[in-house]
Amino acid sequence: MGSGQVTDWQGKNVTVAGLGVSGIPAAKVLHGLGAKVTVVNDGDDARAREQAAELEALGVTVRLGDGATLPQGTELVVTAPGWKPDKPLFTAAHATGVPVWGDVELAWRLRELDGRKAAPWLCVTGTNGKTTTTQMLASILKAAGLRTAAVGNIGVSLLDAVLGEEPYDVLAVELSSYQLHWAPSLRAHSAAVLNLAPDHLDWHGSMEAYAKDKGRVYEGNQIACVYNVADKATEDLVREADVEEGCRAVGFTLGAPAPSQLGVVDGILVDRAFVENRQQNAQELAEVSDVDPPAPHNIANALAAAALARAFGVPAKAVRDGLRAFTPDAHRIAHVADVDGVAYIDDSKATNTHAAQASLAAYESIVWIAGGLAKGATFDELVAKSAKRLRAAVLIGADRALIREALARHAPEVPVVDLDRTDTGAMLAAVQEARRLAVEGDTVLLAPACASMDMFVNYNQRGDLFAQAVGELGT
């Protein structure tokens, strides 16, 4: 079961590790294929018991509060992507030769089940920008008249996509480093690594291990490995990948593109990779103004999406039409309002320093609202690179002192308001302080550089409360 295609699941003893958005669909699919499924889960709360009851009604065995133990007789483990590799369950599986797959690996193995025609996968990973790029890619593919969907880490089950009754022409697949860690057999049509910066190091153990898992997305690529010219680490991953003969390295850049790259010339997104005589020719794809919002890092997202679409043979017109049709999700550089000549921007999704740096680089004079859970991050590089853009900073959250100390070291002239409270009402206070500090022409930017769970349910609630607070400024 470890390497080849599984054709007979009847009676296979499969352990599914974890309930939730990936575990429940996996358990249901495997049970439907005739496997003997046991679900193990760390938690034993009301929500878990409700989910367990749903599965048990189907005939699936569920063990709550027992996520560390490998059930006797297990022939395969299918894990939720967030489970850390050092859990005793996986140690026991490896010691006994039991393979461990993630839900992405399971979907990859099942994509040709019952003679289905498998849709090619165009895969997107990176520290930041994955969801936006994947959605842009899906919009472009749809503009080309292709039946497609944005799936994977984006919240839409890959299992549902590959096992649905109506087949897709191609899938736009967002993949996290967790998912890639547990997907050894994945072989994409083409794939992109958007960027690499320290993130989830508590899970991976080191930056090297994190980068290695990201780089798995390039393994076995057929047509194109898309990398970020401005981020050498992504190109290094391409060089290290074992790809199919003829697969090309294709870069994207915010500058003028060299041959085998996509880039920007005089406000135009251009392709010098998927054209005849790319040494001399270039194909216009879209205008910068077709990208919403036209912030530098979002232009990079659009170029990566365009590269993957062009690798699949999509015409230039579909790139333009798809980008024009795309609407970004909430809390990603969202313009909330202008109040007294000051723009208020919600980038609550900027939950790490790399994302926050990209957001800060998009504006010239900023009152920065930042802070939350640092997740082990440091802020010196972020502050040093952004200091000249900062008019002031308003800090909230459990780890705000780390940002305050970085500001003291690298931007001592920048006024700082340190809000010593961690209730959700702190956001209204932060916005009010930001208004006091801002002058006409400034941008008040919520780009926390931190996770939200110290004060908020998630980054969505944090952004919603920011928008609500901005709305109250005019009342």
C-alpha positions in Angstrom: 0.0 0.0 0.0 3.0 2.3 0.4 3.8 3.0 -3.2 1.5 1.6 -5.9 -2.0 2.4 -6.8 -4.5 0.9 -4.4 -7.4 -0.7 -6.3 -9.1 -2.8 -3.6 -9.9 -1.0 -0.4 -12.3 -3.7 0.8 -11.4 -4.7 4.4 -8.3 -2.5 4.6 -7.6 -1.4 8.1 -7.2 2.4 7.8 -6.6 4.8 10.7 -7.6 8.4 10.1 -5.8 10.8 12.4 -7.9 13.8 13.3 -11.5 15.0 12.8 -12.2 18.2 11.1 -12.2 19.6 7.5 -9.9 16.9 6.2 -10.4 13.9 8.5 -14.2 13.6 8.3 -14.3 13.6 4.4 -11.3 11.1 4.4 -13.1 8.8 6.8 -16.3 8.9 4.8 -14.6 8.2 1.5 -12.6 5.3 2.8 -15.6 3.8 4.6 -17.5 4.1 1.3 -14.8 2.2 -0.5 -15.1 -0.7 2.0 -12.2 0.0 4.3 -12.4 -0.7 8.0 -11.9 2.9 9.3 -10.9 3.9 12.8 -10.6 7.6 13.6 -8.4 8.8 16.4 -8.6 12.3 17.7 -6.8 14.3 20.4 -9.8 16.3 21.5 -12.9 15.1 23.3 -15.0 18.2 23.5 -18.7 18.7 22.5 -17.9 19.4 18.9 -15.7 16.3 18.6 -18.4 14.1 20.1 -20.9 15.5 17.7 -18.6 14.7 14.7 -17.9 11.3 16.2 -21.6 10.5 16.5 -22.1 11.4 12.8 -19.3 9.0 11.7 -20.3 6.2 14.1 -23.8 6.3 12.6 -22.2 5.3 9.3 -20.2 2.4 10.9 -16.9 4.2 11.5 -15.1 3.5 14.8 -14.0 6.7 16.6 -11.6 7.0 19.5 -11.7 10.4 21.1 -8.8 11.7 23.3 -6.6 8.9 21.9 -4.7 10.6 19.1 -1.3 9.3 20.2 -2.0 5.6 19.9 -1.8 3.5 16.7 -4.7 1.0 16.6 -3.7 -2.6 16.3 -3.7 -4.0 12.8 -3.5 -0.6 11.0 -2.3 -1.0 7.4 -2.4 2.7 6.5 -2.7 6.0 8.4 -4.4 9.0 6.7 -3.6 12.1 8.7 -5.0 15.6 9.0 -2.2 17.9 7.7 -1.7 19.8 11.0 -0.6 16.8 13.0 3.1 17.2 13.8 5.4 14.5 12.4 6.9 13.7 15.8 3.6 12.4 17.3 3.9 9.0 18.8 1.3 7.7 16.4 3.5 8.3 13.5 6.6 7.0 15.3 4.8 3.8 15.8 3.6 3.7 12.2 7.1 4.2 10.9 8.5 1.6 13.2 6.1 -1.0 11.9 6.3 0.0 8.2 2.8 1.4 8.1 2.6 4.2 5.4 1.3 7.7 6.4 -0.6 9.8 3.9 -2.3 13.1 4.1 -5.6 13.9 2.6 -3.9 15.4 -0.4 -2.0 12.1 -1.0 -5.2 10.2 -0.6 -6.9 12.4 -3.2 -4.0 12.0 -5.6 -4.1 8.2 -5.3 -7.9 8.2 -5.8 -8.1 10.6 -8.7 -8.3 7.7 -11.3 -10.6 5.6 -9.2 -13.2 3.6 -11.2 -11.6 4.7 -14.5 -12.1 8.4 -14.0 -10.2 10.8 -16.2 -7.9 12.6 -13.8 -7.7 16.4 -14.1 -4.2 17.8 -14.1 -3.2 19.7 -11.0 -1.7 23.2 -11.1 -0.3 23.7 -7.6 0.5 26.8 -5.6 2.5 27.0 -2.4 4.6 29.6 -0.5 4.7 31.4 2.8 2.3 34.1 1.7 -0.1 34.7 -1.2 -1.2 31.1 -1.8 -4.9 31.6 -1.5 -5.0 34.8 -3.6 -2.8 33.3 -6.3 -4.9 30.1 -6.4 -8.1 32.0 -6.7 -6.6 34.2 -9.5 -5.5 31.1 -11.3 -9.0 29.6 -11.1 -10.5 32.8 -12.4 -8.1 32.8 -15.4 -8.8 29.1 -16.1 -12.6 29.8 -16.0 -12.1 32.8 -18.3 -10.5 30.3 -20.8 -13.7 28.3 -20.7 -12.3 25.5 -18.6 -14.2 23.6 -15.9 -12.1 24.2 -12.8 -12.1 24.9 -9.1 -9.8 26.3 -6.5 -9.2 23.5 -4.0 -7.0 22.1 -1.3 -5.8 24.3 1.6 -8.2 26.9 0.4 -11.0 25.1 2.2 -12.5 23.1 -0.7 -11.9 19.3 -0.3 -9.6 17.8 -2.9 -11.4 14.5 -2.3 -14.7 16.0 -3.3 -13.0 17.5 -6.4 -11.4 14.3 -7.6 -14.4 12.0 -6.8 -17.2 14.3 -8.0 -19.5 13.0 -10.7 -18.7 15.7 -13.2 -15.0 15.7 -14.0 -12.9 18.9 -14.1 -10.6 19.9 -16.9 -7.9 21.2 -14.5 -7.6 22.0 -10.8 -6.1 25.0 -9.1 -4.6 23.5 -6.0 -3.4 25.5 -2.9 -1.0 23.4 -0.8 0.4 24.2 2.6 3.8 22.9 3.8 1.9 20.5 6.1 0.0 19.0 3.2 3.1 18.7 1.1 4.9 16.9 3.9 2.3 14.2 3.8 2.0 13.9 0.0 5.1 12.0 -1.3 3.5 10.8 -4.5 2.1 14.1 -5.8 3.2 14.9 -9.3 1.8 18.2 -10.6 1.4 19.4 -14.2 3.1 22.6 -13.1 3.7 24.3 -9.7 4.7 27.5 -8.2 6.5 28.4 -4.9 5.7 32.1 -4.4 8.2 32.9 -1.6 9.9 31.5 1.4 10.2 33.0 4.8 10.3 31.5 8.3 6.9 30.2 9.3 5.5 27.2 11.2 9.0 26.4 12.4 7.6 24.9 15.6 6.0 22.3 13.3 8.8 21.6 10.9 11.6 22.0 13.3 13.9 24.1 11.1 13.8 26.5 8.2 15.6 23.8 6.1 12.9 21.2 6.8 10.2 23.8 6.1 11.8 24.7 2.7 12.2 21.0 1.9 8.5 20.4 2.4 7.6 23.4 0.2 10.0 22.1 -2.5 8.1 18.8 -2.7 5.6 20.7 -4.9 8.1 20.7 -7.7 8.9 17.0 -7.6 7.9 15.3 -10.9 6.5 18.4 -12.5 5.7 17.9 -16.1 5.7 21.3 -17.8 6.8 24.2 -15.6 8.3 25.0 -12.2 7.4 28.6 -11.5 9.7 30.5 -9.1 10.1 34.0 -7.7 13.1 35.8 -9.3 13.2 38.1 -6.2 13.4 35.1 -3.8 16.5 33.0 -4.7 15.4 30.3 -2.3 12.5 29.4 -4.6 14.8 29.1 -7.6 17.1 26.9 -5.5 14.2 24.5 -4.9 13.7 24.3 -8.6 17.3 23.4 -9.1 17.1 20.6 -6.5 13.8 19.1 -7.9 13.7 15.9 -9.9 11.3 16.8 -12.7 10.2 15.2 -15.9 12.3 15.6 -19.0 11.5 18.9 -20.7 10.0 20.6 -17.7 11.1 24.2 -17.6 12.0 26.7 -14.9 9.9 29.8 -15.3 10.5 32.9 -13.2 8.2 35.8 -12.4 9.5 39.3 -11.6 8.1 42.8 -10.9 10.8 44.1 -13.3 11.3 43.6 -17.0 11.4 39.9 -17.7 14.3 38.0 -19.2 13.6 35.1 -21.5 11.7 32.3 -19.7 10.2 34.8 -17.3 7.0 36.8 -16.8 7.3 40.4 -15.6 6.2 44.0 -15.9 7.0 46.6 -18.6 5.5 50.1 -18.5 2.5 49.0 -16.5 1.9 45.9 -18.6 2.2 42.2 -17.4 4.1 40.5 -20.1 5.1 36.9 -20.9 8.6 35.9 -22.3 8.3 32.3 -21.3 5.4 30.8 -23.3 5.9 32.5 -26.6 7.7 31.6 -29.8 11.2 33.0 -30.0 11.2 34.1 -26.4 14.7 35.6 -26.8 13.2 38.4 -28.9 9.4 38.3 -28.4 7.0 39.0 -25.5 3.3 38.7 -25.2 1.2 41.3 -23.4 -1.2 39.7 -20.9 -2.9 42.4 -18.9 -2.4 45.8 -17.3 -1.3 46.4 -13.8 -4.6 48.2 -13.3 -6.4 44.9 -14.1 -5.1 43.5 -10.7 -7.1 44.2 -7.6 -5.5 45.5 -5.5 -2.4 46.6 -7.5 0.0 46.4 -4.6 3.4 45.0 -5.6 3.1 41.7 -3.9 -0.3 41.2 -5.4 1.1 41.9 -8.9 3.6 39.1 -8.1 0.7 36.8 -7.2 -1.0 37.7 -10.6 2.2 36.9 -12.5 2.6 33.5 -10.8 -1.0 32.7 -11.5 -0.6 33.8 -15.1 2.6 31.6 -15.5 0.7 28.5 -14.3 -2.2 29.3 -16.6 0.1 29.9 -19.6 1.9 26.6 -18.8 -1.5 24.9 -19.3 -1.9 26.6 -22.6 -4.3 29.4 -21.7 -4.5 32.3 -24.2 -3.4 35.8 -23.2 -6.9 37.2 -23.4 -8.1 34.8 -20.7 -5.3 36.0 -18.4 -6.6 39.5 -18.7 -10.2 38.6 -18.4 -9.6 36.3 -15.4 -7.7 39.0 -13.5 -10.4 41.6 -14.2 -13.0 39.2 -13.0 -11.2 38.3 -9.8 -12.3 39.8 -6.4 -10.0 39.2 -3.5 -11.2 37.7 -0.2 -11.9 39.9 2.7 -9.0 41.1 5.0 -6.4 41.1 2.3 -5.3 44.7 1.7 -9.0 45.7 1.7 -9.8 49.4 1.5 -12.3 50.0 4.3 -12.9 53.7 4.1 -11.4 57.2 3.7 -11.9 59.4 6.8 -10.7 63.0 6.8 -8.3 62.3 3.9 -6.8 59.2 5.6 -7.2 55.7 4.0 -8.0 52.8 6.3 -6.7 49.4 5.1 -7.5 46.0 6.5 -4.8 43.4 6.0 -5.7 41.3 9.0 -4.6 38.3 6.9 -0.9 39.5 7.3 -0.4 37.1 10.2 3.5 36.9 9.8 6.3 39.3 9.3 6.8 38.4 5.6 3.2 39.2 4.8 3.3 42.4 6.9 6.4 43.6 5.1 4.7 43.2 1.7 1.7 45.1 3.0 3.8 47.9 4.5 5.8 48.2 1.2 2.6 49.2 -0.6 2.1 52.5 1.1 4.3 55.6 1.7 3.2 57.1 5.0 1.7 54.7 7.5 0.1 54.6 10.9 0.7 50.9 11.6 -1.6 48.8 13.8 0.3 45.6 14.7 0.6 42.9 17.3 -0.9 39.6 18.5 0.7 36.2 18.8 4.3 36.2 17.4 4.6 32.4 17.0 8.3 32.7 17.7 8.9 35.4 15.1 11.3 38.3 15.5 10.6 41.8 14.1 13.9 43.5 13.6 14.2 43.0 9.9 10.6 43.9 9.3 10.9 47.2 11.2 14.3 48.1 9.7 13.0 47.7 6.2 9.8 49.6 6.9 11.0 52.3 9.3 11.0 55.1 6.7 7.4 54.5 5.9 6.1 54.7 9.4 4.5 57.9 10.8 3.5 56.0 14.0 2.6 52.6 15.4 -0.2 51.4 17.6 0.5 48.0 19.2 -2.0 45.5 20.6 -1.9 41.9 21.7 0.1 39.5 23.8 3.5 39.8 22.1 3.4 43.6 21.3 6.5 44.2 23.4 8.6 42.3 20.8 7.5 44.8 18.1 7.9 47.8 20.5 11.5 46.7 21.2 12.2 46.3 17.5 10.8 49.8 16.9 13.0 51.2 19.7 16.1 49.7 18.1 15.4 50.5 14.4 12.9 53.4 14.3 13.4 55.3 17.6 11.9 58.5 16.1 8.5 56.8 15.4 5.8 57.5 18.0 4.5 54.3 19.6 1.2 53.8 21.4 1.3 50.6 23.5 -2.3 49.5 24.3 -2.0 47.3 27.4 -5.2 45.3 26.9 -6.1 42.1 25.2 -9.9 42.3 25.0 -11.6 42.7 21.6 -12.5 46.3 22.5 -8.8 47.1 22.1 -9.3 47.3 18.3 -11.7 50.3 18.7 -9.1 52.0 20.9 -6.4 51.2 18.4 -8.3 52.7 15.6 -9.1 55.8 17.6 -5.4 56.2 18.5 -4.4 55.7 14.9 -6.8 58.5 13.8 -5.3 60.8 16.3 -1.8 60.2 15.0 -2.6 60.2 11.2 -2.6 63.3 9.0 -4.2 63.8 5.6 -2.6 61.6 3.0 -1.6 58.9 5.5 -2.7 55.3 5.5 -3.8 53.6 8.7 -2.8 50.0 8.0 -3.9 46.9 10.0 -1.1 44.5 9.1 -0.5 42.8 12.5 2.5 40.5 11.6 1.1 38.2 14.2 -1.6 35.6 14.6 -4.9 36.7 16.1 -5.9 34.0 18.6 -4.7 35.8 21.7 -7.6 38.3 21.4 -9.8 37.2 18.5 -11.5 34.0 17.2 -9.4 34.4 14.0 -8.0 37.0 11.6 -11.5 37.4 10.1 -12.9 38.6 13.4 -9.9 40.9 13.9 -10.5 42.5 10.5 -14.2 42.8 11.0 -13.7 44.6 14.3 -11.2 46.9 12.6 -13.7 47.8 9.9 -16.5 48.2 12.5 -14.2 50.6 14.4 -13.4 52.6 11.3 -17.1 52.9 10.6 -17.6 54.4 14.0 -15.1 57.2 13.3 -17.6 59.0 11.1 -20.4 58.8 13.6 
